[in-house]
Amino acid sequence: MTSLTMPESPFTNLLHTNFAPSDLEADQIKDFLLESTYQMSNLEDEIVRVQRVLDALKDKFHALSAGVEAHRALLLPIRRLPPDVVCEVFVHCLPSDHNAVMSSAEAPMLLGRVCRSWRTIALSTPRLWASLHVSVPDLSGLHQIRNPHHHRTRVQAKINARLLAIQEWLLRSGACPLSLSLFQLQMANNWNMDSLSVQFVETLLPFAHRWKTVDLRVTNTALTRVMDLSKDDIPLLEDLRIDSGLQALSEDDYGQWTSAGIFEATNLCSVSIISYSIQLSGLPISWSRLAHLTFGGITEWNRGLTLSQVWGILKNCPSLESCSLEIDREAASTTANEVQGTLELSFLHTISIMEGIQVDLAPLFRCLILPALHSLKLSKRFGPFHDVFLAPLDILPLLGGSLKKLVLEPHALSASDLITSLSYIPSVTHFKVQDTRKAFVRGSWPTGPPLICEDTVLARMIPLGKTPDCICPALEVFECDAKHSGFSDEMLLDFIRSRSDPTIPGVRKLKQVRVIFDRAREVNIMPELSEIISKGIKVELHYPPPTHSGPYSPWYGVHSEEVDLPPLPYF
């Protein structure tokens, strides 16, 4: 083959210029290119030939590879696992943060779609079917259909199919204790909302003797069926969660709740009630056995628990390990006289309190002795009244050095008050400021709390030189959600850098930082943090995606999949 290099050109000095050749020079250029053009044609032919050879070799390789891989699959260790081991593997495939869902995207249904043997094992393993989350279909838009009566028959057929599927699912669980959750989107215009709830609850009732954990978010009418159960009907029940939505109980229904056998279940040790017309103290709960208690449902019509009611409940719960309570302003006038003495709760390690309007929680905490307390969550109820968020300033000085985790959902807490609050708890290792918009309280609307985590807050967490002169010297995990991330990118970088130095005496090294901003990124600090991250510190920074919004946006009317158009406003 001749040389593949182009011979020396007489036009080299004219290449890559704006030179325009004359007719004679154009003919000379064409003559010069004849040889090189001929070589290119030969090379193209050779490329086609070699490509045919390569394609043939690839076809042979893939044919051999398919056969080899098919035989190697026979040697996979999982094929030789005993069925009892496969069962254990399957059980560990179940979702850990929620009950199993009727979906082929998750175990256990996903496991039955792999092969016949796996399906046989899955269907014959009762533990795989011992948990179930049931979602009641949302039919709120059915009334908008032109012919709802004709459509109703088809809808009811689908509902019946789901009810039969629930029965079949639970029958597969054999004699295993059950973990169940039933959820219904409770909307006032929902078609046959009560009827739907009742149908689904009554499908679960035949299995009540195996209920262990039950989470019911349905209408009050459906809950009355549950309240008919006696304590002998639910011998295994340990964890009961009820959310009756915004519906108020009638007097007859309330009387049924106060005598319901389900609250007297022999093994019941965890109770969660979200209701807007229930007095917790009126329920026949065996308080002495409770380890976990949650009660909420503050609205304009229901003011939650008073401090004196909380005091009375806590006195009856010596085994309490965690509690979450909503306390509102009616407590203010009764606190001084009705919360007296001292109460030691030796096992209580986690407390979550939502403070209502004009509530002073300090008298309650002054009377409590909490040697095991290590996690505290304080939130402020939204509402039409704007009073000061007193809880951090009142409570934290009383807790000394025992607190390890603090979560704040503030409504009206200034940056200076936050600094003061944190100075009371030098032992805290995990601090989170949670976005109050996500912690929306039913029956009230967020009204724009101020940014409390400003540069001044992070600056006080930065040690001065090599001295531990800072707040939260033991901090290892820092989290801040969008609406309160008022600090700059530069200040966050300084904070992470300074708290990543393991040589400062008395100051712990950070392990994790997670911040969600509701503003655009100003400075990209991740390259500066790459070395710190490589040493094991986990850093997550989330910024909102850029949008082309605003009343004068030049992007309006541009219909392109690549343009992130803002949504139309609602009026």
FENGIHU-V952091 format. One record per residue. RES is the residue in one letter. OMEGA is omega as a letter, one per 30 degrees, with the letter a starting at -180 (none if undefined). Layout:
res->[RES | RES]
omega->[OMEGA | OMEGA]
//
This chain:
res->[M | T | S | L | T | M | P | E | S | P | F | T | N | L | L | H | T | N | F | A | P | S | D | L | E | A | D | Q | I | K | D | F | L | L | E | S | T | Y | Q | M | S | N | L | E | D | E | I | V | R | V | Q | R | V | L | D | A | L | K | D | K | F | H | A | L | S | A | G | V | E | A | H | R | A | L | L | L | P | I | R | R | L | P | P | D | V | V | C | E | V | F | V | H | C | L | P | S | D | H | N | A | V | M | S | S | A | E | A | P | M | L | L | G | R | V | C | R | S | W | R | T | I | A | L | S | T | P | R | L | W | A | S | L | H | V | S | V | P | D | L | S | G | L | H | Q | I | R | N | P | H | H | H | R | T | R | V | Q | A | K | I | N | A | R | L | L | A | I | Q | E | W | L | L | R | S | G | A | C | P | L | S | L | S | L | F | Q | L | Q | M | A | N | N | W | N | M | D | S | L | S | V | Q | F | V | E | T | L | L | P | F | A | H | R | W | K | T | V | D | L | R | V | T | N | T | A | L | T | R | V | M | D | L | S | K | D | D | I | P | L | L | E | D | L | R | I | D | S | G | L | Q | A | L | S | E | D | D | Y | G | Q | W | T | S | A | G | I | F | E | A | T | N | L | C | S | V | S | I | I | S | Y | S | I | Q | L | S | G | L | P | I | S | W | S | R | L | A | H | L | T | F | G | G | I | T | E | W | N | R | G | L | T | L | S | Q | V | W | G | I | L | K | N | C | P | S | L | E | S | C | S | L | E | I | D | R | E | A | A | S | T | T | A | N | E | V | Q | G | T | L | E | L | S | F | L | H | T | I | S | I | M | E | G | I | Q | V | D | L | A | P | L | F | R | C | L | I | L | P | A | L | H | S | L | K | L | S | K | R | F | G | P | F | H | D | V | F | L | A | P | L | D | I | L | P | L | L | G | G | S | L | K | K | L | V | L | E | P | H | A | L | S | A | S | D | L | I | T | S | L | S | Y | I | P | S | V | T | H | F | K | V | Q | D | T | R | K | A | F | V | R | G | S | W | P | T | G | P | P | L | I | C | E | D | T | V | L | A | R | M | I | P | L | G | K | T | P | D | C | I | C | P | A | L | E | V | F | E | C | D | A | K | H | S | G | F | S | D | E | M | L | L | D | F | I | R | S | R | S | D | P | T | I | P | G | V | R | K | L | K | Q | V | R | V | I | F | D | R | A | R | E | V | N | I | M | P | E | L | S | E | I | I | S | K | G | I | K | V | E | L | H | Y | P | P | P | T | H | S | G | P | Y | S | P | W | Y | G | V | H | S | E | E | V | D | L | P | P | L | P | Y | F]
omega->[l | a | a | l | l | l | a | a | l | a | a | a | a | a | l | l | l | a | l | a | l | l | l | a | l | l | l | l | l | l | a | a | a | a | a | l | l | l | l | l | l | a | l | l | l | l | l | a | a | a | l | l | a | l | l | l | l | l | l | a | a | l | l | a | a | l | l | a | l | l | l | l | l | a | a | a | a | l | a | l | l | a | a | l | l | l | a | l | l | a | l | l | l | l | a | a | l | l | l | a | l | a | l | l | a | l | g | a | l | a | a | a | a | l | a | a | l | l | l | a | a | a | a | l | a | a | l | a | a | l | a | l | a | l | l | a | l | a | a | a | a | a | a | a | a | a | a | a | l | a | a | l | l | l | a | l | l | l | l | l | l | l | l | l | l | l | a | l | a | l | l | a | l | a | a | l | a | l | a | l | a | a | l | l | a | l | a | a | a | a | l | a | l | a | l | a | a | a | a | l | a | l | a | a | l | a | a | a | l | l | l | l | a | l | a | l | a | a | l | l | l | a | l | l | l | a | l | a | l | a | l | l | a | a | a | a | l | a | a | l | a | l | a | l | a | a | l | l | l | l | l | l | l | l | l | l | a | l | a | l | a | l | a | a | a | a | a | a | l | a | l | a | l | a | a | l | a | l | a | a | a | a | a | a | l | a | a | a | a | l | a | a | l | l | l | l | l | l | l | a | a | a | l | a | l | l | l | l | l | l | l | l | a | l | a | a | a | a | a | l | l | l | l | a | l | a | a | a | l | a | a | a | a | a | a | a | a | l | a | l | l | l | l | l | a | a | a | a | a | l | l | a | l | a | l | a | l | l | l | a | a | a | l | a | l | a | a | l | a | a | a | a | l | a | a | l | a | l | a | a | l | l | a | a | a | l | a | l | a | a | a | a | a | a | a | l | a | a | l | a | a | a | l | a | l | l | l | l | a | l | a | a | a | l | a | l | l | l | l | a | a | l | l | a | a | a | a | l | a | a | a | l | a | a | a | l | l | l | a | a | a | l | l | a | l | a | l | l | a | l | a | a | a | l | a | l | l | l | l | l | a | l | l | a | a | a | a | a | a | l | l | a | a | a | l | a | l | l | l | a | a | a | a | l | a | a | a | l | a | a | l | l | l | a | a | l | a | a | l | a | a | a | a | a | l | l | a | l | l | l | a | l | l | a | l | l | l | l | l | l | l | l | l | a | a | l | l | a | a | a | l | l | l | l | l | l | a | a | l | l | a | l | l | l | l | l | l | a | a | a | a | a | l | a | a | a | l | a | l | l | a | a | a | a | l | l | l | l | l | l | none]
//
